Amino acid sequence: MKRFGLIGAAGYIAPRHMKAIKHSGNDIVAAVDKSDSVGIIDSYFPDADFFTEFERFDRHIEKLRRQRGYGIDYVSICSPNYLHDAHIRFALRVGADAVCEKPLVLNPWNVDALASIESDTGKRVYNILQLRLHPAIAALKREVENSTRTKKYDIDLTYIAPRGRWYLFSWKGDISKSGGIATNIGIHFFDMLIWVFGAVQDIRVHISEPARVAGFLELEKARVRWFLSIDGGDMPVPPDEPDAKSYRSIRIDGEQIKFSDGFKDLHTQSYARILDGRGFGLAAARPSIEAAYSIRNAEPVGLKGEYHPLLGRSKVCCH
């Protein structure tokens, strides 16, 4: 049984990590979050020590190692994006491997620094890149690898995840803390596209607004028009599924790739790979971090060139 610490226990994604750790037969011995709305812990690890101050959590982990003769094996990190780098460093410093939610870090040079600390400590940094484990995406990668075509694939990626007014008033609405929409909700898709279709060759941004961002991504084997939004008004009308709370679509050469289902246990599968030594590390995370950073810092060109079809809708382009 491996011992885990959990940072960000009150966050939206934390229960998926708790479930994955529980189902893999391991234990969370201590958790921390500045919010004490963490009753979900009772469903998985009711005996875990809990702290609302990171300093006390840090001290507790050190005491376990120095006074009781054992430390923790992993630190699972579900904190806000801008804190990931510091929390990964903490994990490595206390002799644990880090398991971090997306985005691993916000800037490419943070990856370089963490690689150096990995080398110094002998510990590893793992990123949750669960879309790589989705059956439909894995099948698509095999198909692309086995294809003999020379023409690039034409892809339209659309992801609309409506959020309430709170979103832009939280840390997620602060681009310096979240990296903006392209990083916060888009980086998994950029990672998946690069993983399947090869390295980035060109990046253009058509619009970049607090609630939506869209652009063009040229990869070794694909040309991608992409659109990301948290505005419910951007949902298809009528929606493909009237009760749908979000909209995910990938069209390749006009054909819809179905991958809305199959997300249920991807975190558990991710943990199984990590515990088996096959998790996705710094090198795997780097390309999508570089892409998201470039998008964040690009000057939008407007509706020029190959832009996403949704940008032709007046209620989108005229916001």
C-alpha positions as CSV (number, residue, x, y, z in Angstrom):
1,M,0.0,0.0,0.0
2,K,1.4,3.4,-1.1
3,R,0.9,6.5,1.1
4,F,-0.5,9.6,-0.6
5,G,-0.8,13.3,0.4
6,L,-3.5,15.3,-1.3
7,I,-3.3,19.0,-2.0
8,G,-6.6,20.7,-3.0
9,A,-9.0,18.3,-1.4
10,A,-12.0,20.6,-1.8
11,G,-11.6,21.1,-5.5
12,Y,-13.9,19.8,-8.3
13,I,-11.4,17.2,-9.6
14,A,-10.2,15.9,-6.2
15,P,-12.9,13.2,-5.8
16,R,-11.6,11.5,-9.0
17,H,-8.2,11.3,-7.4
18,M,-9.6,10.0,-4.2
19,K,-11.5,7.3,-6.0
20,A,-8.5,6.3,-8.1
21,I,-6.3,6.1,-5.0
22,K,-8.9,4.0,-3.2
23,H,-9.6,1.7,-6.0
24,S,-5.9,1.0,-6.5
25,G,-5.7,-0.2,-3.0
26,N,-3.7,2.7,-1.6
27,D,-4.2,5.3,1.2
28,I,-4.4,9.1,1.6
29,V,-2.8,9.8,5.0
30,A,-3.0,13.6,4.9
31,A,-4.9,16.2,2.9
32,V,-4.9,20.0,2.7
33,D,-7.2,22.7,1.4
34,K,-7.9,26.3,2.6
35,S,-11.6,25.4,2.3
36,D,-12.9,22.9,4.9
37,S,-15.8,21.8,2.6
38,V,-14.2,18.4,2.3
39,G,-16.8,15.9,3.6
40,I,-16.3,13.9,0.4
41,I,-13.1,12.5,2.1
42,D,-15.4,10.4,4.4
43,S,-16.5,8.4,1.4
44,Y,-12.9,7.3,0.7
45,F,-10.4,8.1,3.5
46,P,-12.2,9.1,6.8
47,D,-9.0,8.5,8.8
48,A,-6.9,11.0,6.7
49,D,-5.5,13.9,8.6
50,F,-6.7,17.2,7.3
51,F,-5.3,20.7,7.3
52,T,-6.5,24.1,6.1
53,E,-3.1,25.7,6.3
54,F,-0.4,24.5,4.0
55,E,2.4,25.2,6.6
56,R,0.8,22.7,9.0
57,F,0.4,20.1,6.3
58,D,4.0,20.6,5.4
59,R,5.1,20.2,9.0
60,H,2.9,17.1,9.4
61,I,4.5,15.4,6.4
62,E,8.0,16.1,7.8
63,K,7.0,14.7,11.2
64,L,5.8,11.5,9.6
65,R,9.2,11.1,7.9
66,R,11.4,12.1,10.8
67,Q,9.5,11.0,13.9
68,R,7.6,7.9,12.7
69,G,10.1,6.6,10.3
70,Y,8.0,6.8,7.2
71,G,7.0,9.5,4.8
72,I,4.6,9.6,1.8
73,D,5.2,8.0,-1.5
74,Y,3.1,10.3,-3.7
75,V,1.6,13.8,-3.5
76,S,-1.5,14.3,-5.6
77,I,-2.0,17.9,-6.6
78,C,-5.4,19.3,-7.4
79,S,-4.7,22.9,-6.5
80,P,-5.2,26.0,-8.7
81,N,-3.0,26.0,-11.8
82,Y,-0.6,28.7,-10.7
83,L,0.3,26.8,-7.6
84,H,1.2,23.5,-9.3
85,D,4.8,24.3,-9.8
86,A,5.3,25.1,-6.1
87,H,3.4,22.1,-5.0
88,I,5.3,19.8,-7.3
89,R,8.5,21.1,-5.8
90,F,7.2,20.4,-2.3
91,A,6.4,16.8,-3.3
92,L,9.9,16.2,-4.6
93,R,11.5,18.0,-1.6
94,V,9.8,15.6,0.9
95,G,10.9,12.6,-1.1
96,A,7.6,11.8,-2.9
97,D,6.7,11.5,-6.6
98,A,4.2,14.1,-7.8
99,V,0.9,13.3,-9.5
100,C,-0.5,16.6,-10.9
101,E,-3.6,17.7,-12.6
102,K,-3.6,19.6,-15.9
103,P,-2.0,21.9,-16.7
104,L,1.2,20.6,-15.1
105,V,2.6,24.2,-15.1
106,L,1.9,27.4,-17.0
107,N,5.2,28.1,-18.6
108,P,7.7,26.0,-20.6
109,W,10.7,27.1,-18.5
110,N,8.9,25.7,-15.4
111,V,9.3,22.3,-17.0
112,D,13.0,22.7,-17.3
113,A,13.4,23.7,-13.7
114,L,11.3,20.6,-12.6
115,A,13.4,18.3,-14.7
116,S,16.5,19.6,-12.9
117,I,14.9,18.9,-9.5
118,E,13.8,15.5,-10.6
119,S,17.4,14.8,-11.4
120,D,18.6,16.0,-8.0
121,T,16.0,14.1,-6.0
122,G,15.6,11.0,-8.0
123,K,11.8,11.4,-7.8
124,R,9.3,11.7,-10.7
125,V,6.6,14.1,-11.8
126,Y,3.5,12.7,-13.5
127,N,0.8,14.6,-15.3
128,I,-2.8,13.4,-15.6
129,L,-3.3,13.2,-19.4
130,Q,-6.3,11.0,-19.4
131,L,-7.5,11.6,-22.9
132,R,-4.6,9.5,-24.1
133,L,-6.3,6.6,-22.4
134,H,-9.7,7.1,-23.9
135,P,-10.5,4.1,-26.1
136,A,-11.7,6.2,-29.1
137,I,-8.6,8.4,-29.0
138,A,-6.2,5.5,-28.6
139,A,-7.9,3.8,-31.6
140,L,-7.6,7.1,-33.6
141,K,-3.9,7.2,-32.9
142,R,-3.4,3.7,-34.1
143,E,-5.3,4.5,-37.3
144,V,-3.2,7.6,-38.0
145,E,0.1,5.7,-37.3
146,N,-0.9,2.9,-39.7
147,S,-2.2,5.2,-42.4
148,T,-0.3,5.6,-45.6
149,R,-2.0,8.9,-46.6
150,T,0.2,11.9,-47.3
151,K,-2.5,14.6,-47.2
152,K,-3.0,16.2,-43.8
153,Y,-6.2,15.5,-41.9
154,D,-8.6,18.5,-41.7
155,I,-10.0,18.7,-38.1
156,D,-12.6,20.9,-36.4
157,L,-12.3,20.8,-32.6
158,T,-15.2,22.3,-30.6
159,Y,-15.4,22.2,-26.8
160,I,-18.1,24.3,-25.0
161,A,-18.2,23.9,-21.3
162,P,-20.7,26.4,-19.9
163,R,-19.8,28.1,-16.6
164,G,-21.8,30.5,-14.4
165,R,-20.8,34.1,-13.7
166,W,-18.7,32.9,-10.8
167,Y,-16.1,31.5,-13.2
168,L,-14.6,34.8,-14.3
169,F,-14.6,36.2,-10.7
170,S,-12.6,33.2,-9.5
171,W,-8.9,32.4,-9.9
172,K,-9.9,30.7,-13.2
173,G,-10.9,34.0,-14.7
174,D,-7.4,35.5,-13.9
175,I,-5.2,34.6,-16.8
176,S,-2.1,34.9,-14.7
177,K,-3.4,32.2,-12.4
178,S,-5.2,29.9,-14.7
179,G,-3.5,30.5,-18.1
180,G,-6.9,31.4,-19.6
181,I,-9.4,29.2,-21.3
182,A,-6.9,27.7,-23.8
183,T,-4.9,26.4,-20.9
184,N,-7.5,25.7,-18.3
185,I,-10.0,23.7,-20.4
186,G,-8.1,23.3,-23.6
187,I,-4.7,21.8,-22.7
188,H,-5.9,18.2,-22.6
189,F,-7.3,18.6,-26.2
190,F,-4.0,20.2,-27.4
191,D,-2.1,17.3,-25.8
192,M,-4.3,14.8,-27.4
193,L,-4.1,16.3,-30.9
194,I,-0.3,16.6,-30.7
195,W,0.0,13.0,-29.4
196,V,-2.1,11.7,-32.3
197,F,-1.1,14.0,-35.2
198,G,2.5,15.1,-34.4
199,A,4.4,18.2,-33.4
200,V,3.2,21.8,-33.8
201,Q,4.3,23.6,-37.0
202,D,2.2,26.7,-36.8
203,I,-0.2,28.4,-34.3
204,R,-2.6,31.3,-35.0
205,V,-5.2,32.8,-32.7
206,H,-8.3,34.3,-34.3
207,I,-10.2,35.5,-31.2
208,S,-9.1,35.6,-27.5
209,E,-11.7,36.7,-25.0
210,P,-12.4,36.0,-21.3
211,A,-15.2,33.5,-22.2
212,R,-13.9,32.1,-25.5
213,V,-10.8,31.6,-27.6
214,A,-10.4,30.1,-31.1
215,G,-7.6,29.6,-33.6
216,F,-5.8,27.4,-36.0
217,L,-3.2,24.8,-35.2
218,E,-1.0,23.1,-37.9
219,L,0.5,19.8,-36.9
220,E,2.7,17.3,-38.7
221,K,-0.3,15.4,-39.9
222,A,-3.3,17.7,-39.4
223,R,-4.7,21.1,-39.8
224,V,-6.9,22.0,-36.9
225,R,-9.5,24.7,-36.5
226,W,-10.4,24.9,-32.8
227,F,-13.0,26.7,-30.7
228,L,-13.2,26.7,-26.8
229,S,-15.9,28.5,-24.8
230,I,-17.4,28.7,-21.4
231,D,-20.4,30.7,-22.7
232,G,-23.6,28.6,-22.8
233,G,-24.8,30.8,-25.6
234,D,-22.3,29.2,-27.8
235,M,-23.9,25.8,-27.5
236,P,-25.3,24.3,-30.7
237,V,-29.0,25.3,-31.3
238,P,-30.8,23.0,-31.0
239,P,-28.2,21.0,-29.0
240,D,-27.4,17.6,-30.2
241,E,-28.6,16.3,-26.9
242,P,-31.2,18.6,-25.2
243,D,-30.0,17.7,-21.7
244,A,-26.3,18.0,-22.5
245,K,-24.4,20.2,-20.1
246,S,-21.4,20.6,-22.4
247,Y,-20.5,20.0,-26.0
248,R,-17.5,18.1,-27.3
249,S,-16.9,17.6,-30.9
250,I,-14.0,16.4,-33.1
251,R,-14.7,16.2,-36.8
252,I,-11.9,14.7,-38.9
253,D,-12.4,15.2,-42.7
254,G,-16.0,16.0,-41.9
255,E,-16.6,12.8,-40.0
256,Q,-17.6,13.0,-36.3
257,I,-15.4,11.1,-33.8
258,K,-17.5,9.9,-31.0
259,F,-15.8,10.3,-27.6
260,S,-18.3,11.9,-25.3
261,D,-18.6,8.7,-23.3
262,G,-15.8,6.6,-21.7
263,F,-14.5,9.3,-19.4
264,K,-15.7,7.7,-16.2
265,D,-12.7,5.8,-15.1
266,L,-9.8,7.5,-16.9
267,H,-8.3,8.9,-13.7
268,T,-8.3,5.4,-12.2
269,Q,-6.6,4.1,-15.3
270,S,-4.1,7.0,-15.1
271,Y,-3.2,6.0,-11.5
272,A,-2.8,2.4,-12.5
273,R,-0.2,3.4,-15.1
274,I,1.6,5.7,-12.6
275,L,1.8,3.0,-9.9
276,D,3.1,0.7,-12.6
277,G,5.9,3.1,-13.6
278,R,4.2,4.0,-16.9
279,G,2.8,7.4,-16.1
280,F,3.1,10.5,-18.4
281,G,6.1,12.6,-17.2
282,L,7.6,16.0,-18.0
283,A,8.6,15.1,-21.5
284,A,5.0,14.1,-22.4
285,A,3.6,17.2,-20.8
286,R,5.9,19.7,-22.5
287,P,4.5,20.0,-26.0
288,S,1.0,21.0,-24.9
289,I,2.4,23.4,-22.3
290,E,4.4,25.1,-25.1
291,A,1.4,25.3,-27.3
292,A,-0.9,26.8,-24.6
293,Y,1.8,29.3,-23.7
294,S,2.1,30.4,-27.4
295,I,-1.7,30.7,-27.7
296,R,-1.9,32.8,-24.5
297,N,0.7,35.2,-25.8
298,A,-0.3,35.4,-29.4
299,E,-1.9,38.5,-31.0
300,P,-5.4,37.6,-32.3
301,V,-5.7,38.2,-36.1
302,G,-9.5,38.3,-36.3
303,L,-11.5,36.4,-38.8
304,K,-8.7,35.9,-41.3
305,G,-7.5,32.6,-42.8
306,E,-8.9,29.3,-41.8
307,Y,-11.1,30.0,-38.8
308,H,-13.5,27.8,-37.0
309,P,-17.1,27.6,-38.5
310,L,-18.6,28.8,-35.2
311,L,-16.9,32.1,-35.7
312,G,-19.1,32.8,-38.6
313,R,-22.1,33.0,-36.3
314,S,-22.9,36.6,-35.4
315,K,-23.5,35.9,-31.8
316,V,-20.0,34.5,-31.5
317,C,-17.9,36.8,-33.7
318,C,-19.6,40.0,-32.5
319,H,-19.1,39.5,-28.7
